[in-house]
C-alpha cells in the first residue's frame, strides 16, 4: 500500500498540469476568436465610398472631412468642458450641380458673356448670358435657398464683396431665372475692371 501513494500524488499533479494546459489553450483560443471577431471587415467596395480624414483644427478642437462622390461634408467639433462650445457642419456642393446665370446690369456690352466664361472656368453649370431688368452700380451674387456657399465662392472668384452675396428674391433685378441656383448681376463696379469688348450681353 505504501507503493501506491506516490503514484496517486504524481497522478494528481499530472491532472493539475493537464487542467492548466487545457485552460491556457482555451483562454488563448477565446482571445484569438475575440480578436478576429472585432476586426473591421475588408471588402472590395467601389471607389465612391466616403472617406473620412480627421485633422486637428486648433487647441481643443478637431475637424473631420468626409468626401463622398461629388459632395463633401466638413464637421468641426470643439472639445473640452467650455460652455458654449458648438459643432458646425458645412456641405460643399459640387460646382457641376449648381446652375448659374450671369446678367449684365450696365450699358457696357459683353459683360455677361465675359463673366459667364470667367465663372464657368470654375466648373459651374452656366446658363445663357442675359441682361438685367435695371442698371446697377454695384455687382451682386444672388442665391436660391441652400446655395449661399456656392454663391460666396463665385463672388470671391469675380471680386464681389461678401456683403453683396444676397438671397434670391423677387426684388432681384433679373427676370426669367426660375430654376437657377445662383444669379450673378454685373454692375458698373465690375464694368470698369473688365477689359472685354464683346458686343453681346
C-alpha positions as CSV (number, residue, x, y, z in Angstrom):
1,X,0.0,0.0,0.0
2,X,2.9,2.3,0.6
3,X,3.9,1.9,-3.0
4,X,0.6,3.2,-4.4
5,X,0.5,6.6,-2.6
6,X,3.4,8.2,-4.6
7,X,1.7,7.2,-7.9
8,X,-1.6,8.9,-6.7
9,X,0.3,12.1,-5.8
10,X,2.1,12.1,-9.2
11,X,-1.2,11.3,-11.0
12,X,-2.9,14.2,-9.2
13,X,-0.1,16.6,-10.1
14,X,-0.3,15.5,-13.7
15,X,-4.0,16.1,-13.7
16,X,-3.4,19.7,-12.4
17,X,-0.8,20.3,-15.1
18,X,-3.2,19.0,-17.8
19,X,-6.0,21.1,-16.5
20,X,-3.7,24.2,-16.5
21,X,-2.6,23.4,-20.1
22,X,-6.2,22.9,-21.3
23,X,-7.3,26.2,-19.5
24,X,-4.4,28.1,-21.1
25,X,-5.3,26.7,-24.6
26,X,-8.9,27.6,-24.1
27,X,-8.1,31.2,-23.0
28,X,-5.7,31.7,-26.0
29,X,-8.4,30.4,-28.4
30,X,-11.1,32.7,-26.9
31,X,-8.7,35.7,-27.2
32,X,-7.9,34.8,-30.8
33,X,-11.6,34.5,-31.7
34,X,-12.4,37.8,-30.0
35,X,-9.6,39.5,-31.9
36,X,-10.8,38.1,-35.2
37,X,-14.4,38.9,-34.5
38,X,-13.7,42.6,-33.7
39,X,-11.6,43.4,-36.8
40,X,-13.2,45.6,-39.4
41,X,-14.4,43.7,-42.5
42,X,-12.5,44.3,-45.7
43,X,-14.4,44.4,-48.9
44,X,-13.8,45.5,-52.5
45,X,-16.2,48.4,-52.3
46,X,-16.4,50.9,-55.2
47,X,-14.2,54.0,-55.1
48,X,-17.2,56.2,-54.4
49,X,-17.3,55.0,-50.7
50,X,-17.0,58.0,-48.4
51,X,-13.5,58.6,-47.0
52,X,-13.1,60.3,-43.6
53,X,-10.0,62.3,-42.6
54,X,-9.6,63.5,-39.0
55,X,-7.4,66.6,-38.5
56,X,-6.6,68.9,-35.7
57,X,-8.2,72.3,-36.0
58,X,-6.5,74.2,-33.1
59,X,-6.3,73.7,-29.4
60,X,-9.1,71.6,-28.1
61,X,-10.9,71.2,-31.4
62,X,-10.9,68.6,-34.2
63,X,-12.2,68.6,-37.7
64,X,-13.4,65.6,-39.8
65,X,-13.8,65.8,-43.5
66,X,-15.9,63.2,-45.3
67,X,-15.8,63.0,-49.1
68,X,-18.4,61.0,-51.0
69,X,-18.9,61.2,-54.7
70,X,-19.4,64.8,-55.8
71,X,-20.3,66.3,-52.4
72,X,-18.0,66.9,-49.4
73,X,-19.1,67.4,-45.8
74,X,-16.9,69.0,-43.2
75,X,-17.7,68.7,-39.5
76,X,-15.8,70.7,-36.8
77,X,-16.3,70.0,-33.2
78,X,-14.9,71.8,-30.2
79,X,-13.8,69.5,-27.3
80,X,-13.4,70.3,-23.7
81,X,-15.7,71.5,-20.9
82,X,-16.2,75.0,-22.1
83,X,-19.7,76.3,-22.1
84,X,-21.0,77.5,-25.4
85,X,-18.7,75.1,-27.4
86,X,-20.5,74.3,-30.6
87,X,-20.3,71.9,-33.5
88,X,-20.7,73.2,-37.1
89,X,-21.3,71.3,-40.3
90,X,-20.9,72.7,-43.8
91,X,-21.6,70.9,-47.0
92,X,-19.7,71.7,-50.2
93,X,-21.9,71.4,-53.3
94,X,-20.3,70.2,-56.4
95,X,-19.9,73.1,-58.9
96,X,-21.3,70.9,-61.8
97,X,-24.6,70.6,-60.0
98,X,-25.1,74.4,-59.5
99,X,-26.9,76.3,-62.2
100,X,-25.6,79.8,-62.6
101,X,-26.9,82.7,-64.7
102,X,-24.9,85.9,-65.3
103,X,-26.8,89.2,-66.1
104,X,-25.4,92.4,-67.4
105,X,-26.7,95.4,-65.4
106,X,-24.7,98.0,-67.2
107,X,-24.7,99.8,-70.5
108,X,-21.3,98.1,-71.4
109,X,-21.8,95.4,-74.0
110,X,-20.4,91.9,-73.5
111,X,-20.1,91.8,-69.7
112,X,-22.5,88.9,-69.1
113,X,-20.8,86.8,-71.7
114,X,-17.3,87.7,-70.4
115,X,-18.2,86.8,-66.8
116,X,-20.1,83.7,-67.9
117,X,-16.7,82.5,-69.2
118,X,-14.9,83.6,-66.1
119,X,-17.3,81.9,-63.7
120,X,-17.7,78.8,-65.9
121,X,-14.0,78.2,-65.6
122,X,-14.7,77.1,-62.0
123,X,-16.8,74.1,-63.3
124,X,-20.3,75.7,-62.6
125,X,-23.2,74.8,-64.8
126,X,-23.6,78.1,-66.8
127,X,-26.8,79.4,-68.4
128,X,-27.0,81.7,-71.3
129,X,-25.8,85.3,-70.6
130,X,-28.7,87.7,-70.1
131,X,-29.4,91.4,-69.5
132,X,-30.7,92.6,-66.1
133,X,-34.0,94.5,-65.9
134,X,-32.3,97.6,-64.4
135,X,-28.8,99.1,-64.4
136,X,-26.9,98.6,-61.1
137,X,-23.9,100.5,-59.7
138,X,-22.8,97.6,-57.5
139,X,-22.4,93.9,-58.6
140,X,-24.1,91.3,-56.5
141,X,-24.5,87.5,-56.4
142,X,-27.9,86.2,-55.5
143,X,-28.5,82.6,-54.3
144,X,-31.5,80.3,-54.0
145,X,-32.2,78.6,-50.7
146,X,-29.3,76.3,-49.8
147,X,-26.9,77.8,-52.3
148,X,-25.2,80.5,-50.2
149,X,-21.9,78.7,-50.1
150,X,-21.6,78.3,-53.9
151,X,-22.7,82.0,-54.3
152,X,-20.0,83.1,-51.9
153,X,-17.4,81.1,-53.8
154,X,-18.4,82.6,-57.1
155,X,-18.4,86.1,-55.6
156,X,-14.8,85.6,-54.4
157,X,-13.8,84.5,-57.9
158,X,-15.0,87.6,-59.6
159,X,-14.3,90.1,-56.8
160,X,-17.8,90.8,-55.4
161,X,-17.7,91.8,-51.8
162,X,-19.2,89.2,-49.2
163,X,-21.8,91.8,-48.2
164,X,-23.2,91.7,-51.8
165,X,-24.0,87.9,-51.6
166,X,-27.7,88.0,-51.1
167,X,-30.8,85.7,-51.1
168,X,-32.6,85.4,-54.4
169,X,-35.9,87.1,-54.1
170,X,-38.5,88.8,-56.4
171,X,-36.6,92.0,-55.8
172,X,-33.6,90.7,-57.7
173,X,-33.1,92.9,-60.8
174,X,-33.3,90.0,-63.2
175,X,-36.4,88.3,-64.7
176,X,-36.8,84.8,-66.1
177,X,-34.4,83.0,-63.8
178,X,-36.7,80.3,-62.5
179,X,-34.8,77.2,-61.6
180,X,-31.5,78.9,-61.4
181,X,-29.5,78.4,-58.2
182,X,-27.2,81.4,-58.4
183,X,-27.7,84.7,-60.3
184,X,-24.6,86.9,-60.8
185,X,-25.5,90.6,-61.6
186,X,-22.6,92.5,-63.1
187,X,-22.8,96.2,-62.1
188,X,-20.8,99.3,-63.0
189,X,-18.1,98.5,-60.4
190,X,-17.1,95.3,-62.4
191,X,-17.6,97.0,-65.8
192,X,-14.7,99.3,-65.0
193,X,-12.4,96.4,-64.2
194,X,-13.3,94.3,-67.2
195,X,-11.3,94.6,-70.4
196,X,-13.9,92.8,-72.6
197,X,-15.0,94.3,-75.9
198,X,-17.5,91.6,-76.8
199,X,-20.6,93.1,-78.4
200,X,-23.2,90.7,-76.9
201,X,-24.9,90.8,-73.5
